[in-house]
C-alpha cells in the first residue's frame, strides 16, 4: 500500500510538472492581436507616426495604454516614457547644385539629381565654390591598412565618395569582409569620417546595387524635415547624395575625365584625387527643438529581476510627406507597425505564461528612420545597466507571403544568440542561414546596432528565403516588389483582406521562445571571438 501511495505521489508530481511545462509551451503569440495592432498603427489616424507631430502623440499614448492594459509596469522610474531631446531641422536646399570647372558648369536639379541636408543647428549653411576631391570609398581603416583621406588638407573641401566598401563585388573574401558590408560602407560612416577629417561637405555617389535601394528612396528619405540629436562631434556643412548619372557628368568635366573612378577606388594604394572642379549649394533651415519619446514597459522577474531581456522595435515612420499617386501619408505597415505590434503581441504572450526569473523590457523606440536616434540616445542614457542586460531581440519590418522554412540572421557569427535562435528554429522545423544579402549592411540599419555597440548581444532575424509552401523564386519576387513599390513609400499599408501574417506570427513565436529561455536561466550569451563588439561587453 505504501509503495502504491509513493507511486501515485510520484505520478501526480510528474503530472503537475508536465502541466507546468505545458502551460509555458502551449502559449502562442496571438495572430489576431498582431493583426489588430498593425491595422491600428498603420491607419491614417496615426498620420505616419513621425516624431514631433500629432502622429507621435497618438502613437506613444496608444502604446502606453496597451502596455497598461496588459498589466505591464512603467519602465522608466514610474513613467512609460523616456524623453529623447531632438532638434528638427527643416532644411530647404537651393533648387540647383552648381558644379563648376574651368571650361564647363553643370547645374544639378534638386531631388532629380541631388539631395542635400545638414545637421548644423544654424539658419543658413552652404558650400561656396568648395573644391571637390575624389576620396574613393571615404574610408580610414587602420586594421585594413586603408586611408582614403591621406595626404590632403581637407579644410573647406568637399569629398566625393562611393557607397559601400571595397570588398563589395570584389571576389576577394580577404578585402575588408568580402561581399559583406562593414560599417565603413554605411552612409552614416561616410559623413562621420569626412567630418572628422575636417571636410566641409560630402557628395555620396548613388548606385542602386551597392546602396541596396533606388534613387526613389534617397528622394523620399533625404527630403523634408529631419531630426537629429545634438552632440559635440564634428559636423559637415552639407551632407549630400548625387545620382550616378550626375556623378558621371561631374567626372567628365573634371581632371579625371576618361578614368574608371570605381576601379581606381578599389586599389589599396588609392590616394585622393583633386577634381579641379568646385561645388556650390546652400540650405536654409527652420529649427525646432523638442523632445520625442521612447516607450518603455517592464514585466518584472522573480529570482533575478535585476537582469533584463530587452525586446525592441521602432514605432516611427515618415509621417505626411511628398504625395505619390495622390497619397501623402507614409503609413509604414511593414516598417515598422509590424514590429511595434509584435512587441505588444509578445508582451501578451509573456503575461499568459508563467512568471520568469529575469525581467522583460519592451521598448518602442523613436527616430529609427532618422538615424537610429532613439536607440542611440538610450545607449548613452541607459535606463537598465547594460552589464545586466542579457540580450536584445530587435523586431523590424517583418513581412512574408507565408510561413518560412528559414530563419535568416542578420549579423550571423557575431554572438551566441545564433545558438538560441537555432534551437528555437529547430523546434519549428526550420533552419537558420546567414543573411544572403550581407552586402546591404542591414546589421547597421536598425536599432540593435546601438545595443551591440554598448556590448549587449543582439538577435535581428526573420524568415525571408524559403517557404514551407512557397518557392524561393516567389519569395524573391515578393521582397523585390516590396523594395521597389512599398519601402519608405505611402503604399506600405495594411490590408486585412490580403496581408499575410502567418509567417510574421511564426517569427514572433520564435522570438518569444528565445526570450523565454533566456529569461529563465542564469547564463549570459557571449560575443564570439573576432566580433568588434566583444570588447564593449567587458
N, C-alpha and C positions, 0 to 999 in steps of 0.2 A: 504493500500500500504506500509506504514511504517513497519507494522507488518510482511508483506511478505518479505520486504528487510532484516529485522532483522533475520528472519528465514533462508533466503538464506545465509546471512553472517555467521550465526552460523553453518549451514550445511557445508559451504565452509571451515570454521575454523576447524571443527571436521574432515573433509575430509583430510585437509592438515596435521593435527596432526597424523591421522591414517597413511597417506602416509609416514610421517617421521618415525613412528614406524615400518612400513612395510619395509622401506629401511634398517633398522637395522636387523629386524628379518629374512629377506629373504637371508641375506648374508650367504654363505656356505663356509666352508673350502674346498678348491678345491682338489679333489682326484687326478686329473691329475697332478696338481702342486706337490702334495705329492709324487706320483709315480716317476715323473721326477727327483726330488732331491734325493730320495732314490737310484734310479738307478745310478745316477752320483756319489754320495758319497760312495756307496758300490762297485763301479767298481774298477778293478785292477789299474786304473790310479792313484787312491789315496793311493795305497800301504798300505792299512790297517790303515791309519790315526794315526800313532804313533807319539807322541811328539818327537821333536829333529830330525826328519827325513824329507826327501823331501815330504813325505806324509803330514806332518803338514803344510808345506809351501803351498802346493796345497790346502789343506782343508781350512785353515784360510783365504786365499785370495779369494777362491771361495765364502765363506760365506760373507766376506766383500763386494764383488762385488754384490752378490744377494741382500743384505740388501740395498745397494746403489741404485740398480735398482728399488727397491720398494719405494724409496724416504725417507727411514729412515735416521736419523742423527747419526753421530758418537757418541757413548755413553760414552766416557771417555775423556773429555776435548779436543774435536776436533779430537780424534782418535777412530777408531773402535776396537782398541786392548787395553787390559790390560796385560802388561808383567808380567809373573809369573816366577821368578827365581827358577830354579831347578838344582839338581845335578843328573846326570845319573851315576849309579854305575853298571858297567858290571862285575858282580862277577862270578868267576869260582870256585865252591866248589871242594874239593878233591873228587876223584871217590868213596871213601868209607867213611862211618862214622863208627868208631870203638866204640863199647860198650863193656867194659871190666870189668869182675868181678874177684873174687879170683880164680875161677876154670874154667871160660869159657870166651871166647872172640867172639863177634858177629860182622861180617862185613856187614854193610848195603850198598846197591848199590845205587848210586846217581840216581835220578828220579824214579827208580823202587821202592825203599824203603824209600827214604827221599828226601826232598829238603831243601836247606839252603841258606839264604840270610843275608845281613847286611845293616844297614842304617849308619854305621860308614864310614866317608869320609876319609879313610886311605887305603894304598895299600894292607895291609895284616891284616886279623883278624883270630882268631882261638879260639877253646875250646881245651885245652890240659889237658887231664885226669881230666875234670871238674866233680865234684861229682854230680850225679843225685839224685834229691829229688822229690818224687811224691807230687804235690801240688793240687791234686783234680781238681777242675774247675779253679783254679788260680784266685780266686775272693776275693776282700776285699770290703765288702758292709755293712757298719755300720748300715744302715737303716733296713737290714735284719738280723743283728746280726751275720754276716758271715765273717770269716777271714781264708782263706786257706794258708796264709803265716806265721801265728803266731808261735812264739817260735823258729824260725830258723834265724841264721845269714847267709844271702844269698850271701854274697860277694864271688865271684868266683864259685858259684854253678850254676847248670842248673836245671830249673824247668821242670817237666813233667806234662802236664795239658790236660784236656779233653776239647773238643769244646762244645759250647752251655752252658747252665746253669742248676742248679739242678732242676728247675721246669719242664724241658723237659721230657715228658712221665711219670711224677711222679703221675699223677692222683690227685694231690693236688693243687687246684687253689690258695691257700694261700702261696705256696712255690715260692718265687720270684713272677713272674706273671703267674704261672702255665705253660701251654704249650707255651705261648707267650714268645719269646726270649726277654730278656732285653739286654742292651748294654754290660752287664757283660758277655754275651755269645758270643760276637763277637770276631773274631780272633785278630782284631786290639787292643781291650781292653787287651787281654791276654798278648800281647807283651808290651803294655804300663805299665801295672801293675807290671809285672816282673821287668822291668827296674826301676820303682820307688822303688821296694824292694831291688835293688842293685844286682840282679842276673846277671850272665854272659851270660846266654842264656835260651832259651825256646824250648822244643820239644812239639808241639801240636799233640796229637794223632788223626789221621783222622778216622772218622766214617761217612759213607755216609749219613745216615738218620739225625743225629743232625747237620751235616755240611750243608746239603741240596744240596751237589754236590759230584760227584765221584772223585776218585783219579786222573782221567784224567784232571780235571780242576786244581787240585793242580799242576800237572806236567806241564801244559801249562802256568799257571798264575804265578808260582813261579820259573820260569827258564828264563835265558837270562837277558838282561839289565833291570834295574828297575829305576824308578825316585822317588826322594824324595825332600822335601823342608827342608832345614837345619833349625834346631831350637836349643835352649839351654836346651831342655828337656833331661832327662836321656835316654840313648840308650844302647840296648843289643849288645854284640859282635856278636851273631848269633841268628837269628830268623829261626826256622825250623819247618817243619811238618814231621812226620813219619807215615807210614801206620799202620793200625790196626794190621796186621799180624806181623810187626816188633815190635810193642809195646808188643804184647803177648810174643814174644821171649825174649824181654828185661825183662819183669816181671818174666818170668820163670827162668831167670838167676840171679834174684835179691833176696833181703831179703823178698820180697812179694810173692814169689812163692806159687801158690795154692790159693791165695786170690782173691776175686772178687773186682777188683780195681774200677769198675764203681759204684757198690753198696756202697762201702766204702766212695766214694767221695760225695755221696748224703746225708750223715749224717751231720746235723748241727754242731755236735761236732767233726767233722773231724779235725785232725791236720796233718801237713805234715810228710811224711814218707821217711827217708833216704833209698835209694835203695841198698846201698853198691855196686854200680857199677859206673863206670866213663864213660864219653863220650869224644871222640876226633874227631874234624873235622876242616878243615881250608878252608879259602876263599881268593883267590887272586882277587884284584879289579883293573879294569881300570876306571878312574874317569874323567868325563867331566862335566864342569859347563856351563850352557847356560840358555836362557830364552825361555819359551813356551808362548803361548798366549791364554787368554780368548778373545772371540769376543763379543763385546757389541754394540748393536744398540738401538736407542731411538726413540720412537714416542711420541712427546711432547703432554701434555694435554692442556686444556684451563683454566678453573677456578682454578683448584688445581694441577697445573703442577709440584709442588714440592712434590707431593705424588705419589708413584710408585707401579704399579703391575709388578711383575717380573716373566717372563717366562724363564725357564732354561732347557737345555739339554746338555749332554756332547758329544763333537764331536769326542773324541779319541777312538781308539781301540788298538790292539796289533801289528799292523804293519806286517812285514815279519818275520816269525819265523819257528819253527820246522815243516817240511813238514808232512802232514797227507794225505795219498792216493795221493801223488805226488803234493799236493797244499800247498804252503807255505805262501800265502797271507791271512791274517785274516781280511776279508772284513767287518765284523760287520754290516751286513744289518739291522738286528733287533736291535742289540746292538752296536751303537745306531744311525745308519743312519736314523732309523725311527723317533727318537725323534728330531734329528737335522733338518731333512726335515720338521717335524711338526712345529718347530719354524718358518721356512720360510713360510709355508702354513698358519699358524695363523696370522703372520705378514701381509701377503697379505690380509687376511680377514678383519683385522682391517683397512687397508688402503682403502678398499672398503666400510667400514662402516662410520657412522657419526663420527666426532671428539669426543673424550672422555674428560671428565673433568680432570681425573688423567692421568699421563703419563704412558706409557707402555714401559718396558725394555725387550729386547730379548737378552739373554746371552747364548752363546755356550761355554761351559766350557772345559778346558783341564784337563788331568790327572785323570779322574774319575777312570779309570781302574787301576791306580797305587795307589789308596787310597784316592779318592775324593780330589785330590790336588788343582785343580783349584778353587773349591768352598771353600776349606779350606783357601786358600790364600785370596780370596775375603772376607771371613768372618772377617779376621784380617785387611784387607786393603779395606774396602768397598768404592765404588765409590758414592753410594747413601746412605744417612743417614738411618740406619736400623730402627730407630723410625718412619721414614716417609715412609718406605717400607711396604705397606699394607699387601701384601701376596706374597708367592712364589708358582707358579704352575710348577712342575717339570715333565719332559717328558722323560721316559727312557724305552727302549726295548718294544715297542708296537708291538704286534703280536696277531692275532686271525684268526681262519678259517672262520669268518663271523661276522655279527653284533651280539653283545652280549646284552642279556636282563639285565644283572647285570652291576654294576659299583663296582668293588672291591677296597676298600680304604685301602691302607697300612698305618697303624698308626691311624686307626679309633678310635675315642674317645679322640683324642688329642686336637682338636680345633674346632671352629665354621665353619671352612672350610668344615666340614662334611655337614653342613646345606646348604651351597651354592651348593655343589655337588649334594645333594639330590634333591634340587629344579630343577636344570638343568636336572637331570636324569629323574625325573617325566615327564618333558616336552617331553622327548624322549620315554616315555612309558617304562622306565627302573626302576629298584630298586637298592638300594645300599646295600652292605654287607661288614662286616669287612673282612680283609684278612684271609681266612680259613687256611692259612699256616703261621700263625704268628710266629710259632716256628722257621722259617727260617731266621727271623731277617731282612726282606727286608727294614724295615724302616731305618736301619743303613747302607744300602748298596748303596745308591745313593745320589746325591748332595743336595737334600732338607734337609738332616740331618744337614749339616753345616749351612744352613739358620735358621733351627729350633734352633740350639744351640745359635744363637745370637738373638733369640726372634721373628723371623718372622714366622707367621703361614704358614704352607705349605700343599699343596694338592699333593698327589702322588697316582695315581689311574689308573685303566684300566679295561676294560671288560675282564673277564678271567674265568668265571664259567659256565654260561648257555647262550646258543644262542637262538635267535628268531627261527631259523630253524635248529639248530644243537644241538644234545644231550649233556648232561653233560659228558657222557662217551666218546664221540668223542672229546670233548674239552680237557678232561683229557689226552687222548692219544696224542693229538696234543702238549700239553705242555710237556708231558714226552718225546716225540720224540725230541722236541727242546732241552730240557735239556740234553738228552743223546747224541745226534748226532750233534748238532749245536752250543750250548752255548760255547763261547770262543774257537771256532774251525774254521778252514778255510771254512767249509761248511755253515757258516752263510752268505749266499749270496742272492742276489735279482734275481729273475727270472720273467720277465714281464709276461710270459705266465701262470705262476702258482701261483705267490704270491698274496694272497687275501688281499685287503686293505680296504674293506668296513667297517669292524669293527674298524680298526685304524682310519679311517676318522670320524666315529661316536664318538669315544673318543675325538678326536681333536676338533670336533664341540662342545662337552660339555665343554672342557677346554676353548675354545673361549668364550662361553656363560658365564661361571663363571667369566672370566676376564672382559668381557664386563659389567656385572652387577657391579662388584667391582669398575670398572673404572669410573662409573657414579653415585656413591653415596658417602656419607661422612663418612660412618661407617668403623671402623677398626675391623676386626674379632678378637675374643679373644681366648686365650687358655683356655681350661676347667680347673676347679679346679682338682688338682691331677696330672696335666701334669708336667713333670720335666722341661719343657721349659717355664712355665708361668713366673717364676722369671726373666728370661732373658729379657722379654719384658719390664719390669719395668726399 
